[in-house]
């Protein structure tokens, strides 16, 4: 699995920090399905399944919480997204 942080992704024209969503990419090259455990809340408080190569694009209705277990089918990939929330 790979975690891609959306914090301080870039700097804008006025020097402002630009933020984006976080992404968690789960790769299973094994010939059997595998379970992956999501990272703790420090990495994201809600994960939305955007792509599952077994089923294609999803409608964003499948969500997961930190520490949840996700089953990834054999030779498949799942992309999860944690939406960026601007601090108040």
C-alpha positions in Angstrom: 0.0 0.0 0.0 1.1 3.6 -0.7 -0.1 6.7 1.2 -0.1 10.0 -0.7 -0.5 13.0 1.5 -2.4 16.0 0.2 -1.0 18.5 2.7 1.3 21.2 1.3 1.2 19.7 -2.2 2.3 22.9 -3.9 2.6 26.6 -3.5 0.3 29.1 -5.2 1.2 32.3 -7.0 0.9 34.3 -3.8 3.0 31.9 -1.8 0.0 30.2 -0.2 0.1 26.5 0.5 -2.1 24.4 -1.7 -3.8 21.3 -0.2 -5.5 18.3 -1.9 -7.2 15.1 -0.8 -5.2 12.2 0.6 -5.0 9.0 -1.3 -4.3 5.4 -0.2 -3.4 2.9 -3.0 -3.8 -0.8 -2.2 -2.0 -3.2 -4.6 -2.5 -7.0 -4.5 -0.3 -8.9 -6.9 -0.9 -12.2 -5.1 -3.0 -14.9 -6.7 -5.4 -14.9 -3.7 -7.3 -12.0 -2.1 -5.6 -10.1 0.7 -6.8 -8.0 3.6 -5.3 -4.5 4.2 -5.7 -2.5 7.4 -6.2 1.2 7.0 -3.8 3.6 8.8 -4.9 5.4 12.0 -6.9 8.7 12.0 -3.7 10.8 11.8 -3.6 9.8 8.1 -7.3 10.4 7.4 -10.6 10.2 9.2 -12.8 8.8 6.4 -11.8 6.9 3.3 -14.0 6.7 0.1 -13.5 3.9 -2.4 -13.0 5.6 -5.8 -11.6 2.8 -7.9 -11.6 -1.0 -7.6 -10.0 -2.7 -10.6 -12.3 -5.7 -10.0 -15.4 -3.6 -10.4 -14.1 -0.3 -12.0 -15.1 3.1 -10.9 -17.4 3.3 -7.8 -20.1 5.8 -7.0 -18.3 6.9 -3.8 -20.9 5.3 -1.5 -18.4 2.8 0.0 -16.6 4.4 2.9 -14.2 3.1 5.5 -12.9 4.4 8.8 -9.3 4.4 10.2 -8.3 0.9 11.2 -10.9 -0.8 9.1 -9.9 -3.9 7.1 -10.3 -4.0 3.3 -10.3 -7.1 1.2 -8.6 -6.6 -2.2 -9.2 -9.3 -4.7 -6.4 -11.2 -6.4 -4.3 -9.2 -8.8 -6.4 -6.1 -8.2 -5.9 -2.5 -7.0 -8.1 -0.3 -4.9 -7.8 3.5 -4.7 -9.2 5.2 -1.6 -9.6 9.0 -1.1 -9.8 11.0 2.1 -11.4 14.4 1.2 -9.5 17.5 2.2 -11.2 19.5 5.0 -10.0 23.0 5.5 -9.2 23.9 9.1 -11.7 26.2 10.8 
